[in-house]
Amino acid sequence: MTDDLGATIADIAARLDAAAIPYTIVGSIAALVHGRARATMDVDIVVHADAGAIRAFVQGLPQSDYYVALDAALDALRRSRPYRTVRAARSSARAPYSTPCGTRQVQ
C-alpha cells in the first residue's frame, strides 16, 4: 500500500465492488470532482451493507494496510452511526482509536 490517496480509493472501491457492497463517495473528494477545491486528505465513503457484508469486507482487508475494529464497526452499524477505517502508515503505525466518528473515512 502506498501513501497515495488515489490508490487507497481505488483499493477500497475495488474491494467494495468485489464484495457487492453499494457505496457512494462523498465529502471533499466528491467536491473535487465537481470543481470545488478542498484541503482535506481523506475520503468519505457511505456504504449500504448488512452485518454479514461488513464482517466479510473487514475480514478481507489486509491488517498490514488497514486498521478496523470489527466489533466497533458492527456496533456502529447496529446504532446507525458512522465508523472510521484507517489506512495504516508505511511505518505500520496503528490508529490510537476505534470509535465511531463524524464520517466514515479512510485516511
C-alpha positions in Angstrom: 0.0 0.0 0.0 1.3 3.4 -0.9 0.6 6.8 0.7 -1.3 7.8 -2.5 -4.9 8.8 -1.7 -6.0 7.8 -5.2 -4.5 4.3 -4.8 -6.3 3.9 -1.5 -9.6 5.0 -3.0 -9.1 2.6 -5.9 -8.2 -0.2 -3.5 -11.3 0.3 -1.2 -13.6 0.8 -4.2 -12.4 -2.5 -5.8 -12.9 -4.3 -2.5 -16.4 -2.9 -2.1 -17.2 -3.9 -5.7 -15.9 -7.4 -5.2 -18.0 -7.7 -2.0 -21.0 -6.4 -3.9 -21.4 -3.6 -1.3 -23.1 -0.5 -2.8 -21.3 2.7 -1.8 -21.1 6.4 -2.5 -18.1 8.6 -2.3 -18.9 11.9 -0.6 -17.1 14.8 1.1 -14.1 16.6 -0.2 -13.2 14.0 -2.9 -16.7 14.3 -4.3 -16.4 18.1 -4.2 -13.2 18.0 -6.2 -15.0 16.1 -9.0 -17.5 19.0 -9.1 -14.7 21.6 -9.2 -14.6 22.7 -5.6 -11.1 22.6 -4.0 -10.9 21.1 -0.5 -7.9 20.9 1.7 -8.6 17.6 3.4 -6.6 14.5 2.6 -9.2 11.8 3.4 -12.1 10.1 1.6 -15.6 9.8 2.9 -17.5 6.7 1.7 -21.0 5.8 2.7 -21.7 2.1 2.4 -25.0 0.3 2.2 -24.4 -3.1 3.8 -25.7 -5.5 6.4 -23.7 -7.0 9.2 -22.6 -10.1 7.2 -21.3 -7.9 4.3 -19.5 -5.6 6.7 -17.9 -8.6 8.5 -16.8 -10.2 5.3 -15.4 -6.9 3.9 -13.5 -6.1 7.1 -12.1 -9.6 7.4 -10.9 -9.2 3.8 -8.9 -6.1 4.5 -5.1 -6.7 4.9 -4.2 -5.9 8.5 -0.9 -4.6 7.3 -2.7 -1.9 5.4 -5.9 -1.1 7.3 -7.0 -0.8 10.9 -10.6 -1.7 11.6 -12.0 -2.8 14.9 -14.7 -5.2 13.7 -16.8 -5.1 16.9 -16.9 -1.3 16.8 -17.8 -1.3 13.1 -20.7 -3.7 13.7 -21.8 -1.7 16.8 -21.8 1.5 14.7 -23.9 -0.3 12.1 -26.4 -1.5 14.7 -26.7 2.0 16.0 -26.8 3.7 12.6 -23.6 5.6 13.4 -20.7 6.4 11.2 -17.4 4.5 11.6 -13.8 5.3 10.7 -11.5 2.9 9.0 -7.9 4.0 9.0 -5.2 3.2 6.5 -2.0 2.2 8.3 1.0 4.4 7.6 4.1 2.8 5.9 5.6 2.6 9.4 2.8 0.2 10.2 1.6 2.5 12.9 -1.9 1.8 14.1 -4.5 4.4 14.8 -5.0 5.2 18.5 -8.8 5.0 18.3 -11.5 2.7 17.0 -14.7 4.6 17.9 -17.4 5.9 15.6 -16.7 9.4 14.4 -18.5 12.1 12.3 -17.9 10.5 8.9 -16.9 7.1 7.5 -13.3 7.8 6.5 -10.3 6.1 5.1 -7.3 8.2 5.8 
